[in-house]
Amino acid sequence: MLIGHIRRSRCSRCTSGMSPRSRPPPAAPGSNRISTSAETGLRDRYSRTFLVARTGEPVDAETTAAVRYTAALLEHSGHTVEPVRLPVTRGWADDFIQLWALLADLIGTAGKLTFGRSFDPAEFDGLTSGLRAHHRANLHRTPAALWRLRGTAAAVAGMFAKHELILSPVLCHTTPKLGYLSPTVEFDELMTRLTNYVGFTPINNVADTPAISLPMGISEAGMPIGVQLSAADGDERTLLESAFELEAAHRFPSTTDRRSTV
């Protein structure tokens, strides 16, 4: 699945003619106000370069179409969109699960100290109990997993050396049926489903970078399809201004829209 990156460059094509459907409230004097797309285009006439990123997880056709539609919309507005692979592998996902399992184990072990004497880990749901058991069965893998995950922030930061934003899906496929991710599902099967579904947001969790989800499409089943923009640490301004621009160029669909907009 491809994702997009954005780089600032002088551009004769801009979005100055767009009018956002909604604007932020007036800012108090001296505050750092986020500019809408129309204001940005009129002031700077800058374009941005989006990196379209991909991981090793497959992305379904409807989600792919929503990301490609968003990329085309950005290119039409004068931005540059370039494909890139995110700096993660299948092994990275295993490391993330090990971290997640460590946290479940810590809660189960220190829960009485943190939440009170009435805390009982025997009441954990199937997912939390399974994560805890997974960590205890693979305890020897934790130090190396944490060491490798420490490098995620630097790897992601390197992607922003020449670009400004990453465009990606929020999730790898459209909304599953109720119960598909229930904690009552057998643990190994549930983890497979989660890994195949949540393929992008964990990177932001570990790298501690800001991101925003935008409803850029509706699936055939009538459910929203999220497209994610991610920015460098501390660059929320670029993130929000680009989100305003996309909202101006594309009416965010609602769940009452029964047909896909992409």
C-alpha positions, 0 to 999 in steps of 0.5 A: 500500500502506497502512502504519500509525503509532502515537500514545500516548493514554490508553485504557481498552482495553489488552492487560493480559490477554495473556501473551507466549509468551516473555519476555526474560531477567531483567535485571541490576540497573540495566539498561534492560530492555524491557517485554513487552506485559503489563507495558506494559499493566498499568503505563501503560494506554497505546495507540499510534498506528500509521501505515500507510504506502505507497510508489509500488510495488504490493504483492501481495494476500497481503502486503497482507492480512498488513499489514491483519490486523496493523493490525486486530489493533492496533486490536482491542488499543486502538491507533489506526491511521492511513493515511499515504504515506511521504515518498518518490517514484519519483525517490527510488528512482532516487536510492537506486540511484545511491547503491548504484551509487556504492558499487559503483564505489568498491569497484571503484576502491579495492578493491586498497587496501582488500582487498589486491593480489589484489583483482580487480573483473573477478571481480564478479558481474553485479549489482555489475558492472552497478551500477558501470557504471550509476554511471559512465554516470550520474556527473553525477547523483550529487551531486544524488542524494546531496543529495536523499537527505540530506533523507530523515532529516528527512522520516521524523523528521517522521512521528514528531512525532505518532505513534510507529511505522510499520507497513508490509510488509517487501517488496512481494510474497511470496518469489519462486522461487529464481533470480528475483534471481540476479546472472546475470539481465540487469542492467536486468531484475534492477534492475526486479525488485529495485525492485519487490520491495524497496520499503520497507527502503531508507528505513530504510537512508537515514534510519538509523531502527530497524525490526523484521520480524515474521512475521505470515503465511504465503503460499499457497506456505508462505513467511513474510510479513514485516510491518515496524514502524519507530520514530524514531531511538533509540526501540528500546524502543517498537519492541520492546515493540510487537513483544512485544505482537503476538507475545502476540496472534498466534502467529508462524507457522512454515514448517510451517504450510501455510495462510495465517494471514491 
